[in-house]
Amino acid sequence: MGWCEICEKSSKEIARELGVCRSCILDKPDKALALALKIHRRSRASFGLPETEPRAPEGIPCRLCVHECRIPEGGVGYCGLRRNEKGKIKDVTAERGKLSWYHDPLPTNCVGDWVCPGGTGAGYPRYAHRQGPERGYKNLAVFFHACSFNCLFCQNWSFMELTTRPQTRTVEELAAAVDDCTSCICFFGGDPTPQAPFSLNAARLAREKAKGKILRICWETNGSMHPAVLDKMVEVALESGGNIKFDLKAWDENLHIALTGVSNRRTLENFARAGKLVRERPEPPLLIANTLLVPGYIDAEEVRLLARCIASIDRNIPYSLLAFHPQFHMADLPVTSRELAERCLDAAREEGLSRVRLGNVHLLV
C-alpha cells in the first residue's frame, strides 16, 4: 500500500518509492515533480550514472538526444556512455558500442509482430519470405545497454548495471551475426537513441552483407533522438520494410516527467514527424505505437489523449496497449487489471484508431 506525500492518500496504486499519486502529479506538479525527481536522482546514482544532464559551459556538446548534454572533462553524458577525455568523446562511437544480441525465431514476441512481415507476411513478396508468419527465419534482436530516459517502471532495468562497464562490441561483430535465415534486425534496449550512430552503421553493414535479400531494419525507441537522427532511421526502415516502434509512455508532460525523469515533447514531435511518411508505405506499417498500462498512473483518459494524437496523424497507425508487470521502483504496484485494459482499449477505439490491440494479455488479472 503506497502513500502520497502531498494529499496523504493511501492506495495500492500509489508506488511507495515514488510517493505521489497521479492526481497530485496532474494538479500540483511543482510539489509532485520535486518529489519524483529526487527518486530519479537517487536511482541513477545507485548505478553510477549522472543524476542530471551535464551542462558544463566548456564541455563537449552532444546533440544525439533531447538532453543535449555539455560533457565536462572527465565526465560522461546523461546516458552514461559518452566520456570526455581531453576534449574528445571516448568509449562509445559509431564503430563501437555497449550492447548484446541474440537470434529470436520468427514469429516472435516483438511489440509489432501482429502487423509486421515476420509475424504476418505483410508486404509479401517484397518485404516478407512468406504470405504468413516467417517460420524458419529469425530476428536478430539487438539490446543496447543504455537509455536516454530513467523510467521508474522499466521492464528491463538490469541493463543499467552494464552501462558503465568498459566492455564494447564492434559493428563488424554485429553485422557478422546476420546469416541466411536472418530476415530482420530489431534495435531496442535500454534504448537505441544514445547509440544511434552505431545502429545506423551496423544496419548499413548488415544490409550490404545481405544485398539482394530481405533484411528489414526496425527500431523500438522512446523517440527522444535528434530529429535528424530520426530521419535517417525512418529512411532505412522505409527502404528495408522495417518499422519504427514508439513507446508512448504518457500524454501529460508532468506525468511523463514524474515516471521517466524526462519531458515527452521531443517524443511527440518526433512521432508526428515520422507520421508524415506513413502513407508512403502503408504495408507493412512504417510507424507503430505502444503504451504500458501502469496501474494508478496510465489510465483510460491518458490512453484516450494519446490515441487522439495518433489518430490525428493517421488512424491506421497500429497501437498496442501492454499489460504492466511490477518492476524496478514500481515493483509494489499490482499488474494491470483486465477491466483497466478493456477501458483503455475502448477509449483508443473511440478516438478513431482502426488497429488497436491488447498485448501481454497473459498478465491481465
Secondary structure by P-SEA (a helix, b strand, c coil): cbbbcccccccccccccccccaaaaaccaaaaaaaaaaaaaaaaaaacccccccccccccccccccccccccccccccccccccccccccccccccccccccccccccccccccccccccccccccccccccccccbbbbbbbbccccccccccccccccccccccccccaaaaaaaccccccbbbbbccccccaaaaaaaaaaaaaaaaccbbbbbbbbccccccaaaaaaaaaaaaaacbbbbbbcccccaaaaaaaccccaaaaaaaaaaaacccccccccccbbbbbbbccccccaaaaaaaaaaaaaaccccbbbbbbbcccccccccccccaaaaaaaaaaaaaacccccccccccccc
